[in-house]
Every structure is written in structure tokens, then in C-alpha cells.
Amino acid sequence: EDGTVYLMGYVGFDTEIPIPAYVDAINGEFFYAGGVFYNSDVTKVTVSEGVEYMGGVFVECEYLTEVVLPNSLKVMDGYCFYYCDALTTIDLPDALEELAGRVFYYCGISGEIVIPETVTYAGYNVFYGSSNLLLLVTPTECPSAWDSDWAGSNSVIYGYDGAEHTYTFETNGGAAIDPITTKYAVTLPTPV
């Protein structure tokens, strides 16, 4: 009715899938098997610029290792990546606005993920079941519109600014310890 083109299901045997530019949204909510790429052998998906919405897309895609998301993507709805164990990294688009609950539900993602400044909403347990993640967030505290359990059991650094910071410490005896350089701003307790 409104001219929006949805990709709602995929049946096939290709392992690398390019999502065409004329698709506006990828939504597996109504697909009979519970996801656009339900339990498929897909290993790599490149989503073209123009797609603004994804939800219920990759369900139990055990071979999925690479997803290229477009900068046009604004909303990642629930269960975008559901039990995708082989997916170990993801780069979130700079224009992303919403991360609904359980977007990366039990995925193999590890390492660091920068949450874009543009994200105004993060739902319940966005990264539930993904462990060993360090989530880097620009705000200095959890925004009020975000669920307090948005990160699951993962570590979060608030106040991330992307710059390198150098800290110098001294031992109790006054001898200097080698400086520590990190890309994370750290708030240190006042020495006693």
C-alpha cells in the first residue's frame, strides 16, 4: 500500500546472498519458518544501501560468518540474529537508531562493539547469550530510554570517545609504573 518493498522469506541454496537495493525492509515476522533465512546454509549476506529495517532475519543460521550492514539501516528489531553461533563480529551502522530486545540472541559475537551515538533506544538483553563482549557507548551513563538490562551480562564502557588516553600510576613506594595507553577514558578512584 505505501510502496515499501519487504523481503520476507528466502528459499534457496546460495551461501552468499546480496540483498538488492530496491528492498526497504527485511522482516521475517510473517514467514512461516520464523525467519527470512531460517536454518539456511548462508555464510555471507551483504545488505544494500536503502534498507532501513531488519527484524527476525537470521534464525539458527549456524554457518553465517559475515554480514555487511548498510549505513541506511535505522532499526534492528528483535531476533535479527538468533542463534547464529558462527557470527563472531559485526559492525553497526553509524545511522542506527534502535536496537530492540534480543537482536543478537545467543550469537558467537565477541570482542568490541561500538554502539553508534545515534542509538536512541536499546531494548531488553540486546546481546543476551553473547559473552566476552566489550560494548563501547558514547553517553557517560545508560540513557533513560534504554532498558537497564540492554547489554545482557557483557561489559560496558560508558563515555567512550574513541581517543587514546594515557595514564601514569605510581606504586606506594613512589616508583612509577609504565604508563598505560588505552582508547577508553577511565574514571579512577581518588587515591587514599
N, C-alpha and C positions, 0 to 999 in steps of 0.2 A: 504494500500500500504506500509506504513512504519512500520507496526506491532503494532501501537498504538491501544489499546483497549479503546473505548469510551462507557460510559453509557449515553445514550441519551434520555431515557424515562423510566417511571415506571408506570405500571398499576397493581393495586392490593389493598388489604385492610389491609395489615400489618401496625401496628403502630410503630414498631421498626424495622429499616432497617440496616443491616450490609452491607456496600459496600465491595465486595470481593477484595482481594489483587491483582488479575490479572487485575483490571481496572486501566488504566493510567490517564484517564481524564473523568470528568463529565461535559457534555456540553448539555444544553437544548436549544441551539440556533436554532436547526433544528427540535425540537419536535413540533408537530402540536399545542399543547395547550400552548406553550410558556414557558415551564419549565419542568425539569425532574420530579419533584414532584409537578406538578401543582394542587393546591387546594385539596391536599390529606389529609387524616386523620393522617399522620405520626406525631409521637410525639418525636421520638429519632432516630438519624442517627449516626452511627459510620463509619467513612471513614477510610479504612485500609491504612497502610503504602504502599507507592508506587504511590498513586495518586498525581500528580504534578499540575493539572489544574482543576479549577472549574469555571463555568460561567452559568448563567441562570438556577440555580438549584432549589431553593425552592421559588416558586411563589404562593403567597396567601395561605401559609400553616399555617392556624390560630391556629393549635394545636401543632406546633413544639416548644418544650421547651428545647431540648438538642441536641447539635451537637458536636461530638468529631472529631476534625480535625487532620490529621496525620502531623508529622514533615516533611514529604517529600513534602508537599504542597508548591509550589513556586508562583503560580499565582491564584489570586481570581479575576475573570473578572466580568464585570457589572451584577448587579441584581442577585448575588448569593443568597441573602436573600431579597426577595421583598415582602413587606407587611407581615412579619412574626411577628405579634404582641406579641405572647406568648414567643418568644425567648428573654430572658432578660439578658443573659450572653453569652460570647464567649471568648475562649482563642485562640489567634492567634499563629500559629506555629512559632518556632524560626527561621526557614529557609525561611520564606515567603519573596518574593522579590517584588511582585507587588500587589497593591490594586487598581483596576480600578475604574472608576466612579460609584457611586451608588451601591456599593457592599452590604451595609446594608441599603437598601432603605425603610424607614418607618418601622423599626423594634422596638420592645419594649426594646431594649438593654439600660441598664442604669448602673451607677457605673463607674468603672475604666477599661480602656483597655490599655494595654501596647503594643505599636507599636514596633515590633522587629527591632533591629538595621539593619537587613539585607534588610529592605524595601527600595528599591531604587526609587520607583515610587508610588505615590498616586494620583489618578485621581480626577475629579471634584465631590464634595459632596459625598465622600465615605460613610459618616454616615448621609446623608440627611434624615430628618424626625425623626431621633432618638434623643431624647433630654435627658438632665440630664446625659450626658456622660462627663467624665474627661479622656482625651486622653493623655497618657504619652509617650513622644518621647525623644530619646537619643540626637539627634542633638540639638544644642543650638538655632537654628532658622529653619524656614521652608526650607528644601532643595530645590535647584533651579529646580530639576526635578519634584517636587511635584506641583500640582495645588494649587494656593493660597487659594482656597475655599475647600480644601480637607476635612476639618473637619465639614463642614456644620455650624450649629450655636452652636456647642459644645465647651467646654473649652479645651484648650490645654496647657500642661506644657512642654516646650522645656527644654532640658538639664537634663532630668530625668536620675538619675544614680542608683536608687534602694536602695541607702543607707539612713540611718536615719541621719537627721541633727537637731541639737538643736540650737534654737535662744533665746537669752535673751534680753529683752527690758526693758527700764526704762521709767517711766512717766516723764512729765515735771518737777515734783517736786523732781525727783531723786529716788523715791521709785521703787524698782524692781517689775516687773510683773512676775508671774510664767513663767518659761521657756516653750517654745513651742517645742515639738518634732514632726517632720514630716518626711516622707520618700521622700519629694520633696525638692530639692535645691531651695532656694528662693533668688531672687535678690531684695534687699531692697533699697529704695531711700536713698540718703545721708540726714541725719538729718539737719534741718535748725537751 
